[in-house]
Amino acid sequence: MAISEAPPEPDDSALPEPGQAEPTRTSLIRIALLAAVVAVVGVQGGLPWLFIIGSIVAMIFLHELGHFLTAKHAGMKVTQFFLGFGPRIWSIRRGETEYGIKAIPAGAYVKVVGMYNLDEVDAADEQRTYRQKTYRQRVVMAAAGSTMHFLLALVLIYGVLVGVGRPKLDNWEVRAVSPGSSAEVAGLQPGDRLITINRSGVADWNDMRDVILPLQGQTVPIVFERNGVTASVEVTIGANPVRPQEGQLGVGPSFPPERVGPIAAVGQTVREFGDVAAASVKGMVQLFTPAGLGSFAQQVAQGRPEPSTDAAGSSSGGGGENRFLSIYGAARLGVDLTREGIAPALGFLAMLNIFIGMFNLIPLLPFDGGHIAIATYERVRELLRRDGRRYFTDVGRLLPLTYAVVALLVMIGLSSFYLDFVNPVHLP
């Protein structure tokens, strides 16, 4: 999805005539198979899976649409715009560009001629290559994919704040009571609001967990509100089955959403966007350090570590680990959040867009950030020349590093895919 140049097609003889869709029997079979897969996903996984998969496909499409529109606006020649990789399912040619869908929905690509100095281009098209455009045009085109993700995230965050409301940790109520837990013995019910535990305020969910942890085995008073009436009950705090020295009440929270006014939401949207962007950068830096990669390798080697247990008594699997998520793992987490409500689902999509946008700006090929880094380096060399001549980076010298980056990405992708099957991330 981050690569805006595709490998050459192995067989152009099978391409349709300009303006015509592929009318082959093979393409019809592939379309039928794709429809069957969608139907199976819908039946087996339900609407949450269809919603998340559809959202991810839309994100991929809009990412490449950003590259496509800015390339066209700059006068670059775009020969292909495909959703997916692998065998062609369907395609149509309009003018100089072929549009289509391929069988493996693991990304998308826009093919722009002359991305590098190594590319052979017809002399008639040289002035329409990416490499011949101005620095601003090249940077705008390369950054357009991430820009689309950032715009989507801003729209989603603002829409949640104004239209749906954002759950707040300091406004929670009991959503579920674990069977056999201290909360069930005490008679707590879904919908109750806990006010104090052992005379400590627990209006904030994090405060509640902090108060409960050291109280294992102690009988303490709990003040709660039910249907507007305040009551008190004595509760003996149970033990966490995984960490017996820690207390556990056995309740799971829900957070009634609170809407924000349209004007106030503007500033809050920008702040939340900045917080998530900063957290994304911090997480990437930590993950790509030797310690981070070593920790990830250890997680993969272990396969299925002992699960932790949250305050509601449910297993959280690998949810507490700092780790890579495959597209499957991210989709699965998104499905879990979708089942929690529209606000968590849209919030997840906003965070995913921000992370993907930041990830694509890593200043190495084949990321979009690599194209920006090369364009910037070329611009600096041109300014140092002071004679107005263009400078072109010899991308061939970067190929070993690029291959190493691709190999690392493939290794991480396969490993995280495996880990997401054997030790999936669940909601806390």
Secondary structure, DSSP 4 states (H G I P E B T S, - for coil): ----SPPPPS-GGGPPPTT-B---HHHHHHHHHHHHHHHHHHHHH-HHHHHHHHHHHHHHHHHHHHHHHHHHHTT--EEEEEEEEEEEEEEEEETTEEEEEEEEEEEEEEEES--STT----GGGGGGSGGGS-HHHHHHHHHHHHHHHHHHHHHHHHHIIIII-EE-TTS-EEEEE-TTSHHHHHT--TT-EEEEETTEE--SHHHHHHHHGGGTT-EEEEEEEETTEEEEEEEE-EE-SSSTTSEE--EEEE--EE---HHHHHHHHHHHHHHHHHHHHHHHHHHTSHHHHHHHHHHHHH-SPPPPB-TTS-B-BTTTS-----HHHHHHHHHHHHHH-HHHHHHHHHHHHHHHHHHTT-SSTTSHHHHHHHHHHHHHHHHHH-S-------GGGGHHHHHHHHHHHHHHHHHHHHHHHHS-B---
